[in-house]
């Protein structure tokens, strides 16, 4: 979506309002709510820390979650690729092989 077509919304994160633009208003709000929730959780654990410290620790927590999800997705992808390879090999071992290939078939037609 072009920059013109992105919807502009205002969200509140850690007590401050921010104007944001995104393809989907609902998705942008979900992301903002997640960030606000994470900051609120960290702030409750360390209420005496300055906002910058709370924000940095929240960013680290969010990034840790992201890295864990990426690792999990990669593990699942690798597993599925392995399973697909096994299934393909299994099917290849039981399906009859064509006696004549496409290239050979075309050659015999053109030579006639």
VENCORSUL-V230356 format. One record per run of one state. SS is the DSSP state (a for helix, b for strand, c for the rest). FROM is the first residue (numbers start at 0). TO is the last residue. Records with the same first field share a line. If there is no record, write none. Layout:
# VENCORSUL-V230356
SS=FROM-TO  FROM-TO
This chain:
# VENCORSUL-V230356
c=0-1  5-5  13-14  22-23  45-49  94-100  111-111
a=2-4  24-44  50-93  101-110
b=6-12  15-21
